[in-house]
Amino acid sequence: MAATEVLMIIVIVGAALVTVGMCVAVIVASVATTAAVRQEEWLRTLKRPAPSRLAEFVRAVLGVYVRRMDSGPDEHRPEEGPPWHLRSNGPTQR
């Protein structure tokens, strides 16, 4: 066999291994997410800390975090309303 044939076989086998590895990772992530979501729904714990490490990890990956009910986006400026409530003073005259 020539060196180029061996190199091509190595590249093809490497690409196949990477593809299989990525497919396995997607399947494992899907199963973990499904298990964690079922656990969260069964225990109704989305407003409380996660019931297990798996649920905590899946929350972190998906970007779902527990927020205190008394904190919100307007906590820093309670006197100001949302930006769509701003009113102009009308047209100015010179």
RAVENSUL-V370813 format. One record per residue. N is the residue number from 1. RES is the residue in one letter. PSI is psi in radians with two decimals (* if undefined). Layout:
n	res	psi
N	RES	PSI
N	RES	PSI
//
This chain:
n	res	psi
1	M	2.57
2	A	2.84
3	A	-0.58
4	T	-0.61
5	E	-0.72
6	V	-0.73
7	L	-0.72
8	M	-0.71
9	I	-0.73
10	I	-0.73
11	V	-0.76
12	I	-0.77
13	V	-0.71
14	G	-0.77
15	A	-0.68
16	A	-0.72
17	L	-0.71
18	V	-0.74
19	T	-0.79
20	V	-0.72
21	G	-0.73
22	M	-0.69
23	C	-0.73
24	V	-0.71
25	A	-0.71
26	V	-0.72
27	I	-0.76
28	V	-0.75
29	A	-0.68
30	S	-0.75
31	V	-0.74
32	A	-0.74
33	T	-0.74
34	T	-0.77
35	A	-0.75
36	A	-0.71
37	V	-0.71
38	R	-0.71
39	Q	-0.75
40	E	-0.75
41	E	-0.69
42	W	-0.73
43	L	-0.13
44	R	1.05
45	T	0.36
46	L	-0.39
47	K	0.03
48	R	3.03
49	P	2.71
50	A	2.49
51	P	-0.34
52	S	2.96
53	R	-0.60
54	L	-0.80
55	A	-0.66
56	E	-0.74
57	F	-0.77
58	V	-0.65
59	R	-0.75
60	A	-0.71
61	V	-0.73
62	L	-0.20
63	G	0.46
64	V	2.06
65	Y	2.67
66	V	2.23
67	R	2.44
68	R	2.50
69	M	-0.49
70	D	-0.16
71	S	2.51
72	G	-3.11
73	P	-0.45
74	D	0.25
75	E	-0.58
76	H	-0.55
77	R	1.31
78	P	-0.39
79	E	-0.33
80	E	2.51
81	G	-3.12
82	P	2.75
83	P	-0.42
84	W	-0.12
85	H	-0.02
86	L	2.42
87	R	2.51
88	S	2.87
89	N	0.04
90	G	-3.13
91	P	2.47
92	T	2.54
93	Q	2.51
94	R	*
//
